Amino acid sequence: MAIEALKGQRMAAELAQEFGVHVNQIGQWKKQLLSGAAEVFGRGGDPAVEKLEVERDGLYRHIGKLQVEVDFLKKKRFFRKSRVKNN
């Protein structure tokens, strides 16, 4: 109900009548939602998820490093072949 109140599509009085609560209660729930939404909907501190994210980031860095090495070796090989052909 607090989310509906935040959307602003309907008046608090309409919501109160529909759900059988007082208008002030909807206002209080709306304030509570606004003050605690970051904790409720934010990134939970799940250690397993955080560990996987750290591992994923490390793997992406490693892939990037390997790609740079491959590109370097390809260029080195290309220049070596071009020298052999020119001599």
Short mmCIF file of the C-alpha atoms (twelve columns), coordinates in Angstrom:
data_MODEL
# 
_entry.id   MODEL 
# 
loop_
_atom_site.group_PDB 
_atom_site.id 
_atom_site.type_symbol 
_atom_site.label_atom_id 
_atom_site.label_alt_id 
_atom_site.label_comp_id 
_atom_site.label_asym_id 
_atom_site.label_seq_id 
_atom_site.Cartn_x 
_atom_site.Cartn_y 
_atom_site.Cartn_z 
_atom_site.pdbx_PDB_model_num 
ATOM 1  C CA . MET A 1  0.000   0.000   0.000   1 
ATOM 2  C CA . ALA A 2  2.890   2.337   0.734   1 
ATOM 3  C CA . ILE A 3  4.249   1.702   -2.748  1 
ATOM 4  C CA . GLU A 4  0.872   2.583   -4.222  1 
ATOM 5  C CA . ALA A 5  0.923   5.802   -2.206  1 
ATOM 6  C CA . LEU A 6  4.410   6.600   -3.513  1 
ATOM 7  C CA . LYS A 7  3.310   6.076   -7.102  1 
ATOM 8  C CA . GLY A 8  0.829   8.909   -6.630  1 
ATOM 9  C CA . GLN A 9  -1.665  7.440   -9.059  1 
ATOM 10 C CA . ARG A 10 -4.414  7.472   -6.440  1 
ATOM 11 C CA . MET A 11 -5.088  9.675   -3.464  1 
ATOM 12 C CA . ALA A 12 -4.271  8.382   0.017   1 
ATOM 13 C CA . ALA A 13 -7.955  8.733   0.905   1 
ATOM 14 C CA . GLU A 14 -8.882  6.361   -1.935  1 
ATOM 15 C CA . LEU A 15 -6.320  3.821   -0.788  1 
ATOM 16 C CA . ALA A 16 -7.469  4.149   2.821   1 
ATOM 17 C CA . GLN A 17 -11.071 3.495   1.849   1 
ATOM 18 C CA . GLU A 18 -10.178 0.567   -0.380  1 
ATOM 19 C CA . PHE A 19 -8.011  -1.172  2.208   1 
ATOM 20 C CA . GLY A 20 -9.951  -0.118  5.293   1 
ATOM 21 C CA . VAL A 21 -7.203  1.800   7.069   1 
ATOM 22 C CA . HIS A 22 -6.874  5.399   8.229   1 
ATOM 23 C CA . VAL A 23 -5.269  7.942   5.930   1 
ATOM 24 C CA . ASN A 24 -2.676  8.782   8.586   1 
ATOM 25 C CA . GLN A 25 -1.585  5.134   8.679   1 
ATOM 26 C CA . ILE A 26 -0.875  5.207   4.953   1 
ATOM 27 C CA . GLY A 27 1.189   8.360   5.466   1 
ATOM 28 C CA . GLN A 28 3.199   6.683   8.215   1 
ATOM 29 C CA . TRP A 29 3.818   3.597   6.075   1 
ATOM 30 C CA . LYS A 30 4.906   5.815   3.204   1 
ATOM 31 C CA . LYS A 31 7.419   7.622   5.455   1 
ATOM 32 C CA . GLN A 32 8.731   4.301   6.788   1 
ATOM 33 C CA . LEU A 33 9.171   2.987   3.277   1 
ATOM 34 C CA . LEU A 34 11.045  6.089   2.165   1 
ATOM 35 C CA . SER A 35 13.366  5.977   5.161   1 
ATOM 36 C CA . GLY A 36 14.071  2.234   4.950   1 
ATOM 37 C CA . ALA A 37 13.829  1.535   1.221   1 
ATOM 38 C CA . ALA A 38 17.586  1.458   0.741   1 
ATOM 39 C CA . GLU A 39 17.920  -1.312  3.312   1 
ATOM 40 C CA . VAL A 40 14.963  -3.279  1.986   1 
ATOM 41 C CA . PHE A 41 15.645  -2.990  -1.733  1 
ATOM 42 C CA . GLY A 42 19.359  -2.281  -1.682  1 
ATOM 43 C CA . ARG A 43 22.098  -4.789  -2.071  1 
ATOM 44 C CA . GLY A 44 21.790  -7.161  0.790   1 
ATOM 45 C CA . GLY A 45 25.012  -8.084  2.439   1 
ATOM 46 C CA . ASP A 46 24.855  -11.700 1.291   1 
ATOM 47 C CA . PRO A 47 28.452  -12.920 1.693   1 
ATOM 48 C CA . ALA A 48 28.078  -15.634 -0.948  1 
ATOM 49 C CA . VAL A 49 26.956  -13.120 -3.566  1 
ATOM 50 C CA . GLU A 50 29.712  -10.686 -2.644  1 
ATOM 51 C CA . LYS A 51 32.309  -13.467 -2.869  1 
ATOM 52 C CA . LEU A 52 31.074  -14.438 -6.327  1 
ATOM 53 C CA . GLU A 53 31.190  -10.811 -7.488  1 
ATOM 54 C CA . VAL A 54 34.770  -10.409 -6.261  1 
ATOM 55 C CA . GLU A 55 35.754  -13.662 -7.971  1 
ATOM 56 C CA . ARG A 56 34.027  -12.587 -11.198 1 
ATOM 57 C CA . ASP A 57 35.828  -9.235  -11.177 1 
ATOM 58 C CA . GLY A 58 39.165  -10.979 -10.677 1 
ATOM 59 C CA . LEU A 59 38.445  -13.326 -13.572 1 
ATOM 60 C CA . TYR A 60 37.559  -10.405 -15.845 1 
ATOM 61 C CA . ARG A 61 40.849  -8.712  -14.937 1 
ATOM 62 C CA . HIS A 62 42.728  -11.932 -15.675 1 
ATOM 63 C CA . ILE A 63 40.988  -12.317 -19.039 1 
ATOM 64 C CA . GLY A 64 41.920  -8.731  -19.900 1 
ATOM 65 C CA . LYS A 65 45.548  -9.371  -19.006 1 
ATOM 66 C CA . LEU A 66 45.649  -12.516 -21.121 1 
ATOM 67 C CA . GLN A 67 44.069  -10.694 -24.053 1 
ATOM 68 C CA . VAL A 68 46.748  -8.005  -23.883 1 
ATOM 69 C CA . GLU A 69 49.438  -10.705 -23.860 1 
ATOM 70 C CA . VAL A 70 47.894  -12.467 -26.865 1 
ATOM 71 C CA . ASP A 71 47.672  -9.204  -28.802 1 
ATOM 72 C CA . PHE A 72 51.296  -8.420  -27.958 1 
ATOM 73 C CA . LEU A 73 52.479  -11.840 -29.105 1 
ATOM 74 C CA . LYS A 74 50.480  -11.593 -32.335 1 
ATOM 75 C CA . LYS A 75 52.106  -8.244  -33.141 1 
ATOM 76 C CA . LYS A 76 55.547  -9.577  -32.255 1 
ATOM 77 C CA . ARG A 77 55.016  -12.594 -34.512 1 
ATOM 78 C CA . PHE A 78 53.743  -10.380 -37.342 1 
ATOM 79 C CA . PHE A 79 56.803  -8.133  -37.148 1 
ATOM 80 C CA . ARG A 80 59.116  -11.153 -37.048 1 
ATOM 81 C CA . LYS A 81 57.482  -12.602 -40.201 1 
ATOM 82 C CA . SER A 82 57.697  -9.276  -42.014 1 
ATOM 83 C CA . ARG A 83 61.430  -9.018  -41.205 1 
ATOM 84 C CA . VAL A 84 62.086  -12.513 -42.554 1 
ATOM 85 C CA . LYS A 85 60.247  -11.682 -45.804 1 
ATOM 86 C CA . ASN A 86 62.147  -8.398  -46.238 1 
ATOM 87 C CA . ASN A 87 65.618  -9.951  -45.736 1 
# 
